[in-house]
Amino acid sequence: MSTQDTTITIDASAAVAHPAYTPTPSIPRLLAELVGEEFFARYAAIRGDAEAFHPDYLADRRRTALLLRAVIADLVALADPADAHHGAQAAAAANAVRRADGERLLPARDARSWLRNQYQDYLEDDSSAHPPNCPGGCRGTGEVIKPIVWQDDGVPLHAEPVGCLRGEADDPHAGDCLRCFGTGRLYDADRGEYSLCYTYTPDPAYKPAPPSSPTFAADEPPF
């Protein structure tokens, strides 16, 4: 019985696809960041005293606005990969960032891959902080100290640095959240403590309770 060499071919398209963004950014938060960057980029020009701002500061604000805009477009395209129009828009937005950097334009797939690496660099870059007068109170660090653990009577027990939301309130969790049921906090019965519910996890089988009908006494008319 002869032994023949066997060549195994692996289809790359069948490989497990890794998420383009880990974790996936929140589009509402990206929009809030984008609005902030656009405001600070345009504020000096509107006031007419752009010369009072360092040119690098204004350039960073404009580039960051372009970057966040491109990431939003990329996330929309990823939600519907079959829509070539959304993919083209994401690539064009990514190339707008490259044009601002003085770089040559890339084909669509390469431009979007480059964009994701640039966004990761942005997240890890300490120099891309909020402005010193940030309305969130971070003083330019991008982080604020907030309680994340409370006693069951509401007294804060432990605080840690969390991402600055530029003065915005946390996005609420609705009653269909599998973890916190809309409270925004998780209860540890063993410790008698509450902690933040970081991830809104909607329950697909959730059905809200029907609204209660008003009750009337037997001899009372319903009007």
N, C-alpha and C positions, 0 to 999 in steps of 0.2 A: 504494500500500500504506500503510494507516494505521498509526500507532504508538499503541498503547494503554498507559496506565500500568499497571504490574504491581506489585502489593503482595505483599511476601514476609513471611509470618508465621513467626516462630521459636517453636517450642514450648519453653517454658522447662524443661519436664520432661525434654527430650531433651539439655539442656546437660550438659556434663561436670561431674559432681559432685566437689567438692573435699573432701578429708578433713576431718572435723569437728575432729580434733586432729592437729597436725603438730609433732613426731612423735607417734605414738600412745603414750599413757602405758602403762607396765607395771602391770597390775592387781596383781601381787604386791607391787610397790613402793608402790603407792597404799595397799594394805592395811597395810603396815608403817608408813607415815606416819600413817595413820588411827589405828592402835593407839597410836602415840606421842602424838598429839594428844589422844586420849581419856584416856590415862593422866595427862598433865599437867593436863588440864581437871578430872579427878575427884580427883586426888591431894590437893589442898588441902581439898576437902570431906570426904574420908575421914579426913584427919588432924584435922579440926576447927579448922584455923587459916586459913581462907580469907581472913580479914581481913589476914593478913600478905602476901598477894599483891596486886599492883596489879589493880584490876578490869578494866582494859583487857587485861591479859595473859591473864586467865582467859577473857574474852569472845572474844579472838582465837583461843584454843585451841579453844573450843567451835564458833566459826564455821568454822574450818579443818576440824575433824572433819566438820561437816555438808557442807562443800564437797567434800571428798574422797569422802565417802559418795555424794554425788550424781553425781560424775564416774564412779565405779565403776558405778553403776546406768545411767548414760547409755551407757557403753561396752558393757555387756551388751545394752542395747536396740539399739545400732547393729549388734551382731553378728547380730541377727535382726530386721530392720526389719518383717517381717510380723507379729510378735508384738505386738499392741496392748497387752497386759498389761504387758510390760516397758517399753514406751514410757510408759505411764501412771505406772509406778513411778518412772521417771527424772524425769518432769515433777514428780511430787509431791515427790521429794527435792530438786529444784532450787528449788521453791517454799518448802521448809522453810528453805533458806538465805535466801531473800527475806524470809520471816517473821521470821527472826532479825535481819535488817537493818531491820525495821520498814517494809518495802516491801509494796505490794499484790501479790496473787497474779496470775500471768500464765497465759494458755492454754498448753497443753502444748508446742506448737512454739516459741512465744516464750520460754517458761521454759527450755527446753533450749538454745536459742540464746544466751540471756543467761548461762546456766551456763558455756558454753564460753568466752565472753569473760571471765568472772570467773576461770576457771581459768588462762587465759593471763595475766591481771593478777597472779594469785597467783605464777606462775612467775617473772614479771619484777619482783616487788616484793622489794627487799632487806630490807624490814622483817619479812617473813614467814620469818625465819630460825629455825634450830633453837635450843633453849634453851642458855644459857651452859654448862651442865653436860652437854651432849649426849654420850651414850655413844660416839659416833663420833669424838670428839676434835676437832670443828670449832670448839668454843668459841662456838657461836652463829652462825657465818658461813654454815653450810650447805655449805662446801667444805673439802676436806682436800688436802694435797699428797701425791701418790703417784707412784711410778715408772710410766711407761707405755712405756719403751723399755729393753731390756736387751741386753747382749752375749750371745753364744751360750753363754758360760760362766756366765750368770746374774747378772753384775754390773750393777746399775742404771746407765743412761747418762743418762736424761732424765726429769724429773718435772714434772708440771703439776697445777694445781688440778682436782679432779674432785668430783662430787657426793658429799656425805657420806651414807653408808648407815646412819647411827645405830648403828654398831658391828656391823652385819650383814655376813656374807661375801657376796661377789659371787655371783650366781646362776650355776651352772656351765653350760657348753655340753656337750651329749652328743656322741657320736661321729659323729652324722649331720650335724653342722654343716659346711656346704659350705666355709666359710672356714678354720676352725681345726682341724676334725676332732676336736673335743672337748678340745683342749689349752687353749683360752682365749687362745692367742697366735698371732700370724702371724709366719712366718719370712721374712726378706729375705735371700736367698742372696748377693746382690751386696754387701750391707753387713755380712753376718754378724751381724744383729741380730734380736731379737724385739720385737714391739709388741703391745699389747692388741688382742684381737678384740672390738670393741664390740657387734657385732650377731650374735646367734645366728640362723643361716639354715639351717633344717632342709632336708635333701635328701629330696624325696618318694620318690625311687627307692632310697633307702638300704636295704640289707639287711645286718643284722649277720652276722658270720661265725658259722657254727655252732659250738657248743662242741666242743672237741676231746675225743675219746674216749681214755681211758687205754690205753696200749700195754703189752703184757706179752710177756715172753720166750716162745719157742715151747714151752718145757718148764715154764712157770710157770702154774699155774691162776689164773683171773681172780677169785679170792676169797682 
